[in-house]
Amino acid sequence: MLSGRQALPVGLKFGAYLAKCLLQRKKYPLLCFSAAKGGLRKTHQIQKKDLGMKKVVRYGDRFVFSLAYPFFPSAAFDHMVARGGLNIAASGTPLKTQVEVAILAITQKCPLGCSHCYERFNISPQDSVPVERWKEVVKELQELGISVITFSGGEPMERFEALLELLDSGDKSLSDFHLNTSGHGVSLERALALKKSGLAAAGVGLDDVDPERHDLLRGRPGAHREAVQALGLFQEAGIFTYLNLCLTKNLVRSGALPRYMEMARDLEVGFIRLLEPRPCGGYFFTDPNDLFSEEDRRIVTDISLRMNAQRRYRAFPVLAYLGFLESPENLGCQMGGLVHFSVDGQGNVQPCVFLPVSFGNIQSEAFSEIFARMRRAVPFRLRQGCPAAFLNPVLRQKYKQLGRYPIPHSDMRAEWEQMFSAAS
């Protein structure tokens, strides 16, 4: 973890890199400094002032600025910059054609029973999408321009050979590849094989500092132990590690969140991705207000800002609090390919893993056609709170009428357009 004076050499190196890019305008045509246009000056303001991001993670001879960026320096980072990827406030404009993150649920298999699983409706002992189709989608994604392709599930380690095939098929000069896992099924042999096939980073789901509470949430005894062991095995194999924490009101209100951060520091992970519980999957029929309150959000925001900025927390991992980043007062929701989107285990293309609205299925349509349809439906960033919460009553009503999950966009077009109309 580098901050303050320790991070100064990184800043100088990055500054020299940007100067080089400016001298090669044909190669980096979308590199923009204008704050008014959402360029680098605006990016710097958002990261340093608004979000308090004052740390850089060094990993070997490279640096990790964000879980949504490829490692720096790298060919994939260069590719991102050329497509306007550093203009984070220019999403949806011609100054940013790069999409940061695509999450692919490559398997429906999972031995856990997580209460908060956003794929709850898709979990099955059989997979729907053939590995060859996933390979085609990875190629299409890279042609589109994706910084980070994340393989998820289900539990992706349950489809290990397919996972290796997908990694082998991907072009590492265009994107970094991440894995989201519970830690189940990870061995040193498997971790080494993933590293050899080009896996850059592994995000392990660890939802509580208390093993019993974590295992209860995950529906599997020993899940906490498996997660911790997996982190060590990935690190031994030379794979960058971070934690995916689905926040719960129990964790926040018990006062255990600072102890969780201490645990994460001791586990030597680079980042903690903080995810708020959303009314989808296992929580689809739960009132959003019962999942997480404004006071819970205030507590987590305060902890995040302190730990990312204050000197005494220099050794702690970087906290990436997506609920705060995409809040109305900051960037707003950037779903639908503005910054991120997902493809579920059945092949449905969704604007966000937490928003069960399908714009089409990769098994019956070209991905490019589906993506274009979704982008037309998401013309700008929403600044009125999380759409998953806002639309949940409508989605539940549609589910009762249609008996389908996720809900096809075509069956709720009016409600969708009304949401954007009200925000314009």
C-alpha positions as CSV (number, residue, x, y, z in Angstrom):
1,M,0.0,0.0,0.0
2,L,1.5,3.3,-1.1
3,S,0.3,6.7,0.0
4,G,1.7,10.2,0.6
5,R,5.4,10.4,-0.1
6,Q,5.6,6.7,-0.8
7,A,3.2,7.1,-3.7
8,L,5.1,10.1,-5.2
9,P,7.3,8.0,-7.5
10,V,4.2,6.2,-8.9
11,G,2.6,9.6,-9.6
12,L,5.7,10.7,-11.4
13,K,5.8,7.5,-13.4
14,F,2.1,7.8,-14.3
15,G,2.6,11.5,-15.3
16,A,5.5,10.5,-17.6
17,Y,3.2,7.9,-19.1
18,L,0.4,10.4,-19.8
19,A,2.9,12.8,-21.4
20,K,4.0,10.0,-23.7
21,C,0.4,9.3,-24.6
22,L,-0.2,13.0,-25.4
23,L,2.7,12.8,-27.9
24,Q,1.0,9.9,-29.6
25,R,-2.4,11.3,-30.3
26,K,-3.2,8.9,-33.2
27,K,-2.7,6.0,-30.7
28,Y,-4.5,7.7,-27.8
29,P,-7.1,9.9,-29.5
30,L,-9.6,10.0,-26.6
31,L,-7.2,11.0,-23.9
32,C,-8.7,14.1,-22.5
33,F,-7.7,16.5,-19.6
34,S,-10.8,18.8,-19.6
35,A,-12.8,18.5,-16.4
36,A,-15.8,20.0,-18.2
37,K,-15.8,17.1,-20.6
38,G,-15.3,14.5,-17.9
39,G,-11.6,14.0,-18.6
40,L,-8.5,13.4,-16.4
41,R,-8.9,16.5,-14.2
42,K,-12.4,15.4,-13.4
43,T,-11.3,11.9,-12.7
44,H,-8.6,13.2,-10.3
45,Q,-11.2,15.3,-8.5
46,I,-13.6,12.5,-8.1
47,Q,-11.0,10.0,-6.9
48,K,-9.0,12.2,-4.5
49,K,-11.6,14.8,-3.3
50,D,-15.0,13.1,-3.5
51,L,-14.0,9.5,-2.8
52,G,-10.9,10.1,-0.7
53,M,-8.9,7.5,-2.7
54,K,-5.3,8.4,-1.6
55,K,-3.7,5.0,-1.9
56,V,-2.1,3.0,-4.7
57,V,-1.5,-0.8,-4.4
58,R,1.9,-2.1,-5.7
59,Y,1.9,-5.7,-6.9
60,G,5.3,-6.8,-7.9
61,D,6.5,-4.3,-10.6
62,R,3.0,-3.1,-11.4
63,F,0.3,-1.0,-9.8
64,V,-3.4,-1.4,-9.2
65,F,-5.3,1.9,-9.2
66,S,-8.8,0.3,-9.3
67,L,-10.5,-3.1,-9.6
68,A,-12.1,-1.7,-12.8
69,Y,-8.7,-1.0,-14.5
70,P,-6.1,-3.4,-15.9
71,F,-2.8,-3.4,-14.0
72,F,-0.4,-0.5,-14.8
73,P,1.8,-0.6,-16.8
74,S,0.4,-3.2,-19.3
75,A,-0.8,-3.5,-22.9
76,A,-4.4,-3.8,-21.6
77,F,-4.0,-0.5,-19.7
78,D,-2.8,1.1,-22.9
79,H,-5.8,-0.2,-24.8
80,M,-8.1,1.2,-22.1
81,V,-6.5,4.6,-22.3
82,A,-6.8,4.7,-26.1
83,R,-10.5,4.1,-25.8
84,G,-11.1,6.9,-23.2
85,G,-11.1,4.6,-20.2
86,L,-9.6,7.2,-17.9
87,N,-12.4,9.7,-18.6
88,I,-14.6,8.2,-15.9
89,A,-17.1,11.1,-15.9
90,A,-17.6,10.9,-19.6
91,S,-19.5,7.6,-19.6
92,G,-22.1,7.5,-22.4
93,T,-20.3,10.1,-24.5
94,P,-18.0,9.7,-27.6
95,L,-15.0,10.5,-25.3
96,K,-15.4,7.1,-23.6
97,T,-16.0,4.0,-25.7
98,Q,-14.4,1.6,-23.2
99,V,-16.5,-0.3,-20.7
100,E,-14.8,-1.1,-17.4
101,V,-16.3,-4.4,-16.2
102,A,-18.3,-7.3,-17.6
103,I,-19.3,-10.1,-15.1
104,L,-20.0,-13.4,-16.7
105,A,-21.8,-16.2,-14.7
106,I,-20.1,-19.0,-16.6
107,T,-21.8,-21.7,-14.5
108,Q,-25.1,-22.3,-12.7
109,K,-23.5,-24.9,-10.4
110,C,-22.8,-24.1,-6.7
111,P,-22.5,-26.2,-3.6
112,L,-23.3,-23.2,-1.3
113,G,-26.7,-21.7,-0.5
114,C,-25.9,-18.0,0.1
115,S,-28.8,-15.9,1.4
116,H,-27.8,-13.0,-0.7
117,C,-27.0,-14.8,-4.0
118,Y,-28.0,-12.7,-7.0
119,E,-28.0,-15.9,-9.1
120,R,-30.4,-17.7,-6.8
121,F,-33.0,-18.2,-9.5
122,N,-30.4,-19.7,-11.9
123,I,-28.6,-22.2,-9.6
124,S,-28.8,-25.6,-11.2
125,P,-26.8,-28.9,-11.4
126,Q,-26.7,-28.4,-15.2
127,D,-25.2,-25.5,-17.2
128,S,-27.3,-23.8,-19.9
129,V,-24.6,-22.0,-21.9
130,P,-22.0,-24.1,-23.7
131,V,-18.3,-23.2,-23.2
132,E,-17.9,-22.5,-26.9
133,R,-20.6,-19.8,-26.7
134,W,-18.9,-18.2,-23.7
135,K,-15.6,-18.2,-25.8
136,E,-17.4,-16.3,-28.6
137,V,-18.9,-13.8,-26.1
138,V,-15.4,-13.2,-24.6
139,K,-14.1,-12.4,-28.1
140,E,-17.1,-10.1,-28.8
141,L,-16.5,-8.4,-25.4
142,Q,-12.9,-7.7,-26.2
143,E,-13.8,-6.4,-29.7
144,L,-16.3,-4.0,-27.9
145,G,-13.7,-2.9,-25.4
146,I,-13.8,-4.2,-21.9
147,S,-11.1,-3.4,-19.3
148,V,-11.8,-6.3,-16.9
149,I,-13.7,-9.5,-17.6
150,T,-14.8,-11.2,-14.4
151,F,-15.8,-14.9,-14.4
152,S,-18.4,-15.6,-11.8
153,G,-21.2,-18.1,-11.2
154,G,-22.6,-20.0,-9.3
155,E,-19.3,-21.1,-8.2
156,P,-16.9,-20.9,-11.2
157,M,-14.5,-23.4,-9.7
158,E,-17.3,-26.0,-10.3
159,R,-16.7,-25.6,-14.0
160,F,-12.9,-25.5,-13.7
161,E,-11.9,-26.9,-17.1
162,A,-14.2,-24.5,-18.9
163,L,-12.7,-21.7,-16.8
164,L,-9.2,-22.6,-18.0
165,E,-10.4,-22.8,-21.6
166,L,-12.0,-19.3,-21.3
167,L,-8.8,-17.8,-19.8
168,D,-6.7,-19.4,-22.5
169,S,-9.0,-18.0,-25.2
170,G,-8.9,-14.4,-24.0
171,D,-6.5,-11.8,-25.3
172,K,-4.5,-10.5,-22.3
173,S,-3.3,-7.5,-24.2
174,L,-6.9,-6.2,-24.4
175,S,-8.4,-7.0,-20.9
176,D,-7.4,-8.3,-17.5
177,F,-9.3,-11.4,-16.3
178,H,-10.7,-11.7,-12.8
179,L,-12.4,-14.5,-10.9
180,N,-15.2,-14.1,-8.3
181,T,-15.3,-17.2,-6.0
182,S,-16.4,-18.3,-2.6
183,G,-13.1,-20.1,-2.2
184,H,-14.7,-23.5,-2.5
185,G,-12.7,-25.9,-4.7
186,V,-9.5,-23.9,-4.7
187,S,-6.2,-25.9,-4.4
188,L,-2.6,-24.8,-5.0
189,E,-2.5,-26.9,-8.2
190,R,-5.7,-25.2,-9.5
191,A,-4.5,-21.7,-8.5
192,L,-1.2,-22.3,-10.4
193,A,-3.1,-23.5,-13.5
194,L,-5.3,-20.4,-13.4
195,K,-2.1,-18.2,-13.1
196,K,-0.6,-20.0,-16.1
197,S,-3.8,-19.4,-18.1
198,G,-3.6,-15.7,-17.5
199,L,-5.8,-15.0,-14.4
200,A,-4.8,-11.5,-13.1
201,A,-6.8,-11.3,-9.9
202,A,-9.2,-13.3,-7.7
203,G,-11.9,-11.8,-5.6
204,V,-13.0,-14.0,-2.8
205,G,-16.3,-13.6,-1.1
206,L,-15.8,-13.1,2.7
207,D,-18.9,-11.6,4.3
208,D,-18.0,-11.4,8.0
209,V,-15.2,-11.4,10.5
210,D,-17.1,-14.0,12.5
211,P,-16.8,-17.5,10.9
212,E,-20.2,-18.7,12.3
213,R,-22.1,-15.7,11.0
214,H,-20.4,-16.0,7.6
215,D,-21.1,-19.7,7.3
216,L,-24.7,-19.1,8.2
217,L,-25.0,-16.4,5.5
218,R,-23.3,-18.7,3.0
219,G,-25.3,-21.8,3.9
220,R,-22.2,-24.0,4.2
221,P,-20.3,-25.0,7.3
222,G,-16.6,-24.2,6.9
223,A,-17.2,-21.6,4.2
224,H,-15.2,-19.0,6.1
225,R,-12.2,-21.3,6.4
226,E,-12.4,-22.2,2.7
227,A,-12.4,-18.5,1.8
228,V,-9.4,-17.7,4.0
229,Q,-7.5,-20.7,2.7
230,A,-8.2,-19.8,-0.9
231,L,-6.8,-16.3,-0.5
232,G,-3.5,-17.8,0.7
233,L,-3.4,-20.3,-2.2
234,F,-4.0,-17.6,-4.8
235,Q,-1.3,-15.4,-3.3
236,E,1.1,-18.4,-3.3
237,A,0.4,-18.8,-7.0
238,G,1.1,-15.2,-7.7
239,I,-2.4,-14.0,-8.3
240,F,-3.5,-10.6,-7.0
241,T,-6.3,-11.0,-4.3
242,Y,-9.1,-8.9,-3.0
243,L,-12.3,-9.4,-1.0
244,N,-15.9,-9.1,-2.1
245,L,-17.9,-8.2,1.0
246,C,-21.7,-8.2,0.8
247,L,-22.5,-5.8,3.6
248,T,-25.2,-6.9,6.1
249,K,-26.9,-4.8,8.7
250,N,-25.8,-7.3,11.3
251,L,-22.1,-6.8,10.5
252,V,-22.5,-3.0,10.4
253,R,-24.7,-2.6,13.5
254,S,-22.7,-5.0,15.6
255,G,-19.7,-2.7,15.3
256,A,-17.6,-5.5,13.8
257,L,-16.7,-3.7,10.6
258,P,-13.4,-2.2,11.9
259,R,-12.4,-5.7,13.0
260,Y,-13.2,-7.0,9.5
261,M,-10.8,-4.4,8.1
262,E,-8.1,-5.6,10.5
263,M,-8.7,-9.2,9.4
264,A,-8.4,-8.1,5.7
265,R,-5.1,-6.3,6.5
266,D,-3.7,-9.4,8.1
267,L,-4.8,-11.5,5.1
268,E,-2.7,-9.2,2.9
269,V,-5.3,-8.4,0.2
270,G,-5.1,-5.3,-1.9
271,F,-8.7,-4.2,-2.0
272,I,-12.0,-4.7,-0.3
273,R,-15.0,-4.3,-2.6
274,L,-18.0,-3.2,-0.5
275,L,-21.3,-4.3,-1.9
276,E,-24.7,-3.2,-0.5
277,P,-27.4,-5.9,-0.3
278,R,-29.9,-5.4,-3.1
279,P,-33.4,-6.8,-3.6
280,C,-32.5,-9.4,-6.2
281,G,-31.9,-13.2,-6.2
282,G,-32.1,-14.4,-2.7
283,Y,-33.4,-11.0,-1.5
284,F,-35.8,-10.4,-4.4
285,F,-38.9,-10.5,-2.1
286,T,-37.3,-8.5,0.7
287,D,-38.2,-4.8,1.1
288,P,-35.0,-2.8,0.2
289,N,-35.5,-0.7,3.4
290,D,-35.2,-3.9,5.5
291,L,-31.8,-4.8,3.9
292,F,-29.8,-1.7,4.5
293,S,-30.6,1.7,6.0
294,E,-29.3,5.2,5.4
295,E,-27.6,5.1,8.8
296,D,-25.9,1.8,7.8
297,R,-24.7,3.6,4.6
298,R,-23.5,6.6,6.6
299,I,-21.4,4.3,8.9
300,V,-19.8,2.4,6.0
301,T,-19.1,5.7,4.1
302,D,-17.4,7.2,7.1
303,I,-15.2,4.1,7.6
304,S,-14.3,4.0,3.9
305,L,-13.3,7.6,3.7
306,R,-11.2,7.4,6.9
307,M,-9.4,4.2,5.9
308,N,-8.6,5.3,2.4
309,A,-7.2,8.7,3.5
310,Q,-5.8,8.7,7.0
311,R,-2.2,8.0,7.7
312,R,-2.8,5.5,10.5
313,Y,-4.7,3.2,8.1
314,R,-1.9,3.2,5.5
315,A,-1.3,-0.5,5.8
316,F,-5.0,-1.4,5.3
317,P,-6.5,-2.5,1.9
318,V,-8.1,0.1,-0.3
319,L,-11.9,0.2,0.2
320,A,-13.9,0.3,-3.0
321,Y,-17.4,1.2,-1.8
322,L,-19.6,0.9,-4.9
323,G,-22.8,2.2,-3.2
324,F,-21.0,5.4,-2.4
325,L,-19.2,5.7,-5.8
326,E,-22.5,5.3,-7.6
327,S,-24.6,7.4,-5.2
328,P,-26.6,10.4,-6.5
329,E,-24.1,12.8,-4.9
330,N,-21.2,11.2,-6.8
331,L,-21.1,9.5,-10.2
332,G,-24.7,8.1,-10.1
333,C,-25.6,4.6,-11.3
334,Q,-23.5,3.5,-14.3
335,M,-25.2,0.3,-15.2
336,G,-26.1,-0.9,-18.7
337,G,-22.6,-0.7,-20.2
338,L,-21.8,2.8,-19.2
339,V,-19.3,1.2,-16.8
340,H,-20.5,-2.3,-16.1
341,F,-23.1,-5.0,-17.0
342,S,-23.5,-8.7,-16.5
343,V,-24.5,-11.9,-18.3
344,D,-26.3,-14.4,-16.0
345,G,-25.9,-18.2,-15.9
346,Q,-28.7,-18.7,-18.4
347,G,-27.2,-16.2,-20.9
348,N,-29.4,-13.2,-20.1
349,V,-27.7,-9.8,-20.6
350,Q,-28.5,-7.6,-17.7
351,P,-27.5,-3.9,-17.0
352,C,-26.2,-4.9,-13.5
353,V,-25.8,-8.1,-11.5
354,F,-28.3,-6.7,-9.0
355,L,-30.9,-5.6,-11.5
356,P,-32.9,-8.6,-13.0
357,V,-33.9,-7.1,-16.3
358,S,-32.9,-9.0,-19.4
359,F,-32.2,-7.2,-22.7
360,G,-31.8,-10.5,-24.6
361,N,-30.1,-13.9,-24.4
362,I,-26.7,-14.7,-25.9
363,Q,-27.9,-18.2,-26.9
364,S,-30.5,-16.8,-29.3
365,E,-29.0,-13.5,-30.4
366,A,-25.6,-11.9,-31.2
367,F,-24.2,-10.2,-28.2
368,S,-23.5,-7.0,-30.2
369,E,-27.2,-6.7,-31.0
370,I,-28.2,-7.2,-27.3
371,F,-25.6,-4.7,-26.1
372,A,-26.7,-2.0,-28.5
373,R,-30.3,-2.5,-27.4
374,M,-29.3,-2.1,-23.8
375,R,-27.2,1.0,-24.4
376,R,-30.1,2.7,-26.2
377,A,-32.2,2.0,-23.1
378,V,-29.6,3.5,-20.7
379,P,-28.8,6.9,-22.2
380,F,-27.2,8.4,-19.2
381,R,-26.2,7.9,-15.5
382,L,-29.1,7.8,-13.1
383,R,-28.8,10.0,-10.0
384,Q,-31.9,8.9,-8.1
385,G,-30.6,5.9,-6.1
386,C,-30.3,2.3,-7.0
387,P,-32.6,1.1,-9.8
388,A,-32.8,-2.3,-8.3
389,A,-34.4,-0.9,-5.3
390,F,-36.5,1.7,-7.2
391,L,-37.9,-0.9,-9.6
392,N,-38.3,-3.8,-7.1
393,P,-42.1,-3.4,-6.6
394,V,-42.6,-3.4,-10.4
395,L,-40.2,-6.3,-10.9
396,R,-42.0,-8.4,-8.3
397,Q,-45.4,-7.6,-9.8
398,K,-44.1,-8.6,-13.3
399,Y,-42.6,-11.8,-11.9
400,K,-46.0,-12.8,-10.5
401,Q,-47.6,-12.1,-13.8
402,L,-45.0,-13.7,-16.1
403,G,-43.4,-16.3,-13.9
404,R,-40.0,-15.4,-15.3
405,Y,-36.8,-14.2,-13.8
406,P,-35.1,-12.0,-14.9
407,I,-37.9,-9.8,-16.3
408,P,-37.6,-9.1,-20.1
409,H,-37.1,-5.4,-20.7
410,S,-39.8,-5.6,-23.4
411,D,-42.4,-6.4,-20.7
412,M,-41.6,-3.4,-18.6
413,R,-40.5,-0.8,-21.2
414,A,-43.0,1.8,-20.0
415,E,-41.8,1.7,-16.4
416,W,-38.2,1.7,-17.5
417,E,-38.7,4.8,-19.7
418,Q,-40.6,6.5,-17.0
419,M,-37.6,6.0,-14.6
420,F,-35.3,7.7,-17.0
421,S,-37.8,10.4,-17.9
422,A,-38.2,11.3,-14.2
423,A,-34.4,11.6,-13.9
424,S,-33.8,13.7,-17.0
